Amino acid sequence: HALRESVVGSSRGKVLIYQSCAPRIEHPGSCRAKWKFVHTPQVSDKAMKAWQCSGFESSASLAAQELSCWQPLPVPVPGPAQVLVRVHFAAVDPIDLKLLIGEYSDMFHIPIHRFPFIPGFDAAGEVVACGAGCSKLKVGDKVVLFLGVLESCYEEATFGPAGACAEYCVCPERQMCKVPADVALSRVAGLPLSGLTAYQALFTGKGSSTKGDLLGQITGDSKVLVLGGNRGAGHLAVQMARLVGAFVTATVPPSCIDWIFSLGANRVVNFREKDWVENLDGEDFDLIFDCVGWASSPAEMDRAAKVLKRGGQYISNSNFKAFGELAPSSERGGRFFKAIVPKADADDLDLLVAWVEAGRLDVVTDQVCPFMELRHALRESVAGQ
């Protein structure tokens, strides 16, 4: 059979990897947004190739360079309530490379100390086997999945950690959803991590902050600011907020101004020319979604509070140390600062796929790379950040 593998990515966010036998996918351009295994997964007698990381490195460039593509490796067998997927596309996100340099090893109770491991959290492909207890999916179904940072990296996990950058991966059924026949896998491969982050930040869904608090609950009356509207989660957040009628402001570089307007933003701030806090002082936003890691100090948090209404929320997918679970205080004058790591949930993901199918949500791909160019894809995913 013809194997199709890819790593998809949105500008300054993600990048797709594919095998030479896959159909060519056009992409719109630069703006289009030591491990110790505590368990031994069952494996089949089949073999696969996969990228592996053998240990933490001191820099992102070295981490990418030291990745190795191994073959043959045994294909894992799905356990109870798990599904084995033949990967057609996998998406690369900046967090993949950050994990390789140990950036999050002391956060969220994730013991990032098990090697070797296969990177990648997002994948789209075809179900080839189902473990006992699976009730929603069957062999042959097209699926998209999120292996989950929290779900696959904790010590008792029976799958992972991560694992998408391989010919096959195992994922719990509750963390994946079926892709409709009329939706190409390439359209949703980059959706899970970025899409769930944006959706749960704006609407909470099945997610919560890193401290267990509710996140956004925006409506058509809400004013939303997206910092980094050109990022993977950022460009999806702009579209989602507009879907419910919220007034959306986004910060982007000058090259992406027209593009972010085309995705629905009501107002755009060129962050290279204007200080967004000064420019938007007094706007009283209901929610700021930070995709760039801006408010990384108490002084910056105080400044950001000036553009939030009392009771408003500043939600970041980057500033874990500043106001994540280890931060002593994350409130400024009635404005609340929260960090998010998305929860892998099939219901939330299914809603996002439905939006894609209906043409209401566009997951923009920046580059499509051959499977053997994963090192390049990882470097591209953090370019400019």
PEFENPE-V566935 format. One record per backbone hydrogen bond with DSSP energy under -1.0 kcal/mol. NH is the residue of the N-H (numbers start at 0). CO is the residue of the C=O. Records with the same first field share a line. If there is no record, write none. Layout:
NH = CO / CO
This chain:
12 = 9
13 = 9
14 = 7 / 91
15 = 366
16 = 89
17 = 368
21 = 18
31 = 28
32 = 30
43 = 74
47 = 72
49 = 69
50 = 164
51 = 67
52 = 116
56 = 99
62 = 58
63 = 59
64 = 60
65 = 61
67 = 51
69 = 49
72 = 47
74 = 45
76 = 41
80 = 131
81 = 78
82 = 170
83 = 128
84 = 168
85 = 125
86 = 166
87 = 123
88 = 123
89 = 5
90 = 121
91 = 7 / 14
95 = 92
97 = 93
98 = 94
101 = 98
102 = 97
104 = 101
106 = 103
109 = 106
111 = 109
112 = 110
114 = 34
116 = 52
122 = 144
123 = 88
124 = 142
125 = 85
126 = 140
127 = 83
128 = 83
130 = 81
133 = 130
139 = 126
140 = 137
142 = 124
143 = 176
144 = 122
145 = 174
146 = 120
151 = 147
152 = 148
156 = 153
163 = 119
164 = 118
165 = 163
166 = 48
168 = 84
170 = 82
172 = 80
174 = 171
175 = 172
176 = 143
178 = 141
182 = 179
186 = 183
187 = 184
188 = 184
190 = 187
194 = 190
195 = 191
196 = 192
197 = 193
198 = 194
199 = 195
200 = 196
201 = 197
202 = 198
203 = 199
204 = 202
206 = 203
208 = 212
209 = 338
211 = 208
215 = 200
217 = 201
221 = 218
223 = 246
224 = 286
225 = 248
226 = 288
228 = 250
230 = 227
234 = 230
236 = 232
237 = 233
238 = 234
239 = 235
240 = 236
241 = 237
242 = 238
244 = 241
245 = 240
246 = 221
248 = 223
249 = 266
250 = 225
251 = 268
255 = 252
256 = 253
259 = 255
260 = 256
261 = 257
263 = 260
264 = 259
265 = 247
266 = 247
268 = 249
270 = 251 / 268
272 = 269
273 = 269
278 = 274
279 = 275
281 = 305
282 = 279
284 = 306
285 = 222
286 = 222
287 = 312
288 = 224
289 = 314
290 = 226
295 = 293
300 = 296
301 = 297
302 = 298
303 = 299
304 = 300
305 = 302
306 = 303
308 = 284
310 = 333
311 = 308
312 = 285
313 = 335
314 = 287
315 = 337
316 = 289
319 = 317
322 = 318
323 = 319
326 = 323
331 = 334
334 = 331
335 = 311
336 = 329
337 = 313
339 = 315
345 = 173
348 = 344
349 = 345
350 = 346
351 = 347
352 = 348
353 = 349
354 = 350
355 = 351
356 = 352
357 = 353
358 = 355
359 = 354
360 = 354
365 = 8
368 = 15
370 = 17
372 = 369
376 = 372
377 = 373
378 = 374
379 = 375
380 = 376
384 = 381
